[in-house]
């Protein structure tokens, strides 16, 4: 995992999304491992503001020169904001995966259980190391 950056302020999904919860709002993006596997990101399809997302289900799509991949919601909630920068500059996902967030949700009352089901940074590092 030494080749990939970790953000210690987030929890990670097995499908390589991250979530950071601050002041009751969950911000979601993809990990450094995921952006590296994708290669050069060229397009992002974000969810609609106001849509309801379920943990583990598709929320967005990211397309790269290699493939199109689903971005799943690591936690359930209602989308309150999407990152408009990614529409014009999707390459920011490759440049700064922990700053280039995809969307923010107002989580449901299941947030604590959903966060507990995600990887800690150390557990995610071990999971990714086991993939190679």
C-alpha positions as CSV (number, residue, x, y, z in Angstrom):
1,X,0.0,0.0,0.0
2,X,3.0,2.2,0.2
3,X,2.4,3.3,-3.4
4,X,-1.1,4.6,-2.6
5,X,-2.1,7.5,-0.4
6,X,-4.5,7.0,2.5
7,X,-6.7,9.7,4.1
8,X,-6.9,8.9,7.8
9,X,-10.1,11.1,8.2
10,X,-12.2,8.8,6.0
11,X,-13.8,5.3,6.0
12,X,-13.4,3.1,3.0
13,X,-15.8,0.8,1.1
14,X,-14.6,-2.6,-0.3
15,X,-15.5,-1.1,-3.8
16,X,-12.9,1.7,-3.1
17,X,-15.1,4.7,-2.3
18,X,-14.3,6.8,0.7
19,X,-16.7,8.8,3.0
20,X,-15.9,11.6,5.4
21,X,-18.5,12.8,7.8
22,X,-18.3,16.3,9.1
23,X,-21.1,18.2,10.9
24,X,-23.6,15.6,10.0
25,X,-22.9,15.6,6.2
26,X,-21.2,12.7,4.4
27,X,-18.9,13.6,1.6
28,X,-18.0,10.8,-0.9
29,X,-15.2,10.2,-3.4
30,X,-13.0,7.4,-4.7
31,X,-9.7,6.3,-3.2
32,X,-6.2,6.8,-4.5
33,X,-6.1,3.1,-5.3
34,X,-9.3,3.4,-7.4
35,X,-8.2,6.4,-9.4
36,X,-4.9,4.7,-10.1
37,X,-6.7,1.6,-11.4
38,X,-9.0,3.7,-13.5
39,X,-6.1,5.6,-15.1
40,X,-7.0,8.9,-16.8
41,X,-10.5,10.0,-15.8
42,X,-12.3,11.7,-18.7
43,X,-16.0,11.9,-17.5
44,X,-18.1,11.8,-14.4
45,X,-21.9,11.2,-14.2
46,X,-23.0,12.5,-10.9
47,X,-26.3,11.8,-9.1
48,X,-29.1,14.4,-9.0
49,X,-29.4,16.7,-6.0
50,X,-32.4,15.5,-4.1
51,X,-32.1,11.8,-5.1
52,X,-32.0,9.2,-2.4
53,X,-29.0,6.8,-2.3
54,X,-28.7,3.4,-0.6
55,X,-25.4,2.2,0.8
56,X,-23.7,-0.3,-1.5
57,X,-25.8,0.8,-4.5
58,X,-24.7,2.7,-7.6
59,X,-24.7,6.5,-7.1
60,X,-22.5,7.8,-10.0
61,X,-20.4,6.6,-12.9
62,X,-16.8,7.5,-13.7
63,X,-15.3,7.0,-17.1
64,X,-11.6,6.7,-17.9
65,X,-9.6,5.9,-21.0
66,X,-9.7,2.3,-19.7
67,X,-13.4,1.7,-18.7
68,X,-16.5,3.0,-17.1
69,X,-17.0,2.1,-13.5
70,X,-19.8,2.5,-11.0
71,X,-19.3,4.6,-7.9
72,X,-21.4,3.2,-5.1
73,X,-22.7,5.1,-2.1
74,X,-20.9,4.0,1.0
75,X,-23.7,5.3,3.2
76,X,-27.4,5.9,2.6
77,X,-28.9,9.4,2.4
78,X,-30.3,12.2,0.3
79,X,-27.9,14.0,-2.1
80,X,-27.6,17.6,-1.1
81,X,-24.7,18.7,-3.3
82,X,-22.6,17.5,-6.2
83,X,-19.1,18.7,-7.1
84,X,-19.5,20.9,-10.2
85,X,-15.8,21.1,-10.8
86,X,-15.7,17.4,-11.8
87,X,-18.0,18.1,-14.8
88,X,-15.4,20.4,-16.4
89,X,-12.3,18.9,-14.8
90,X,-12.7,15.2,-14.1
91,X,-9.0,14.8,-14.1
92,X,-9.0,16.3,-10.6
93,X,-9.9,12.8,-9.4
94,X,-6.5,11.6,-10.6
95,X,-4.7,14.6,-9.2
96,X,-6.3,14.8,-5.8
97,X,-8.6,11.8,-5.0
98,X,-9.3,12.9,-1.4
99,X,-10.1,16.5,-2.4
100,X,-12.1,15.7,-5.6
101,X,-15.3,14.6,-3.9
102,X,-18.2,13.4,-6.0
103,X,-21.3,14.2,-3.9
104,X,-22.5,15.0,-0.4
105,X,-25.4,13.4,1.3
106,X,-27.5,14.0,4.4
107,X,-27.2,10.6,5.9
108,X,-30.1,8.5,7.3
109,X,-30.3,7.3,10.9
110,X,-28.4,4.1,9.8
111,X,-25.2,6.1,9.5
112,X,-23.4,4.7,12.5
113,X,-24.1,1.1,11.5
114,X,-23.1,1.8,7.9
115,X,-19.8,3.5,8.9
116,X,-19.0,0.6,11.2
117,X,-19.3,-1.8,8.2
118,X,-16.7,0.2,6.3
119,X,-12.9,-0.2,6.5
120,X,-10.7,1.9,8.7
121,X,-7.7,3.3,6.8
122,X,-5.4,0.5,8.2
123,X,-7.9,-2.2,7.3
124,X,-8.3,-0.7,3.8
125,X,-4.5,-0.7,3.4
126,X,-4.4,-4.4,4.3
127,X,-7.3,-5.1,2.0
128,X,-5.7,-3.3,-1.0
129,X,-2.3,-5.0,-0.2
130,X,-4.0,-8.3,-0.5
131,X,-5.4,-7.5,-3.9
132,X,-1.9,-7.5,-5.5
